[in-house]
Amino acid sequence: MSNEEQIAYWNGDAGRKWAQRDAMMSRMLAPVAEALMNHAEVDAARAVLDVGCGGGSETLMLAKRLGPEACVLGVDVSAPLLEIAREGLLSLGDAGKGVAFLEADASSHDFGEARFDLLFSRFGVMFFDDATAAFTHLRNAMLPGGRLAFACWQSLSNNPWTALPLKAALSVLPPPPPPKPRSPGPFAFAESDYVETLLGDAGWKNIAVTPHKVSMNWEGSGGFDATARELVNTGPVGRLLVDVDDKTREAVHAAAADILAPYYQNVQLSLPGAVWLVTAENA
Ligand SMILES: C[S@@+](CC[C@H](N)C(=O)[O-])C[C@H]1O[C@@H](n2cnc3c(N)ncnc32)[C@H](O)[C@@H]1O
């Protein structure tokens, strides 16, 4: 299992752009982390692995919530995002004593003997070339009875914050080749049955996949146009715009502005989204 394409993606331009937007993204996504922590009742955890921790905001949330006796290891393949995570850790002072960050592919890194009692992830586990092998490998790093709690996106149609910018882009651009279903990416785990099957095949027990609605609130200091551009340039639609010329890019932004205008109020673009909160045990 190589995950080469994703490792290059998260260390290239996209990873650097994510790093620039990390503060805004972490504010916007904090309610998802909190909902997952409450839903999974994580408070008793003492050794946590945060997979695909990115800029580390939820790793630090976990450290604050679990207290100084807990160890939290954030693992990610992205050097630019881990740089942000390490800066955040410095600002946490003593409360961050139990936190460490590691640059590694979580699906194959040797974590040593089984030692974690909680595997946590907010949107960091949908990018493995072989998801069943990855979750088997990760389970082997867990203590008996160790728990899994992750959040992943439901289908594109349940996530207008991506579906609407995509609709705007496809009114200008030719449709890209349809992605292989379940291939690595933000919507790889859209089907709850598939998530249950792959976790079961990876040896996890007591699997539960629970729907949860979120509001994606994009902040922008430059008014509606700048905020709409932020939204369009992030995520799957941003990937479609990487190689287009300026005229085409502007046409996509104009189409997106028409579609997104009704969602702008109080200097925010607020669009609905939907995630799965997934829990399981290493029984
Ligand atoms: C959508 S971001 C989520 C980041 C963070 N958890 C958050 O919610 O802000 C996905 C993260 O998964 C990481 N990632 C992708 N494949 C990975 C792998 N094989 N091992 C570890 N991290 C990985 C990416 O580098 C990226 O930081």
The ligand as an SDF file (V2000), in Angstrom:
LIG
                    3D

 27 29  0  0  0  0  0  0  0  0999 V2000
   -9.2030   16.6880    5.3530 C   0  0  0  0  0  0  0  0  0  0  0  0
   -7.6750   16.7320    6.1910 S   0  0  0  0  0  0  0  0  0  0  0  0
   -8.2000   16.6810    7.8870 C   0  0  0  0  0  0  0  0  0  0  0  0
   -7.1770   17.2460    8.8160 C   0  0  0  0  0  0  0  0  0  0  0  0
   -7.6330   17.3640   10.2910 C   0  0  0  0  0  0  0  0  0  0  0  0
   -7.9670   16.1020   10.8650 N   0  0  0  0  0  0  0  0  0  0  0  0
   -8.7840   18.3300   10.4140 C   0  0  0  0  0  0  0  0  0  0  0  0
   -9.9230   17.8930   10.5970 O   0  0  0  0  0  0  0  0  0  0  0  0
   -8.5470   19.5480   10.2950 O   0  0  0  0  0  0  0  0  0  0  0  0
   -7.0680   15.0920    5.9200 C   0  0  0  0  0  0  0  0  0  0  0  0
   -5.7100   14.8130    6.5410 C   0  0  0  0  0  0  0  0  0  0  0  0
   -5.3690   13.4330    6.3890 O   0  0  0  0  0  0  0  0  0  0  0  0
   -3.9930   13.3450    6.1430 C   0  0  0  0  0  0  0  0  0  0  0  0
   -3.6590   12.0390    5.5630 N   0  0  0  0  0  0  0  0  0  0  0  0
   -4.0060   11.5850    4.3350 C   0  0  0  0  0  0  0  0  0  0  0  0
   -3.5180   10.3320    4.1680 N   0  0  0  0  0  0  0  0  0  0  0  0
   -2.8620   10.0030    5.3150 C   0  0  0  0  0  0  0  0  0  0  0  0
   -2.1450    8.8350    5.7410 C   0  0  0  0  0  0  0  0  0  0  0  0
   -2.0060    7.7740    4.9520 N   0  0  0  0  0  0  0  0  0  0  0  0
   -1.5740    8.8420    6.9830 N   0  0  0  0  0  0  0  0  0  0  0  0
   -1.7040    9.9370    7.7950 C   0  0  0  0  0  0  0  0  0  0  0  0
   -2.3670   11.0560    7.4310 N   0  0  0  0  0  0  0  0  0  0  0  0
   -2.9450   11.0810    6.2130 C   0  0  0  0  0  0  0  0  0  0  0  0
   -3.7220   14.5350    5.2250 C   0  0  0  0  0  0  0  0  0  0  0  0
   -2.3600   14.8820    5.1720 O   0  0  0  0  0  0  0  0  0  0  0  0
   -4.5880   15.6030    5.8670 C   0  0  0  0  0  0  0  0  0  0  0  0
   -3.8850   16.3420    6.8270 O   0  0  0  0  0  0  0  0  0  0  0  0
  1  2  1  0
  2  3  1  0
  2 10  1  0
  3  4  1  0
  4  5  1  0
  5  6  1  0
  5  7  1  0
  7  8  2  0
  7  9  1  0
 10 11  1  0
 11 12  1  0
 11 26  1  0
 12 13  1  0
 13 14  1  0
 13 24  1  0
 14 15  1  0
 14 23  1  0
 15 16  2  0
 16 17  1  0
 17 18  1  0
 17 23  2  0
 18 19  1  0
 18 20  2  0
 20 21  1  0
 21 22  2  0
 22 23  1  0
 24 25  1  0
 24 26  1  0
 26 27  1  0
M  CHG  2   2   1   9  -1
M  END
$$$$
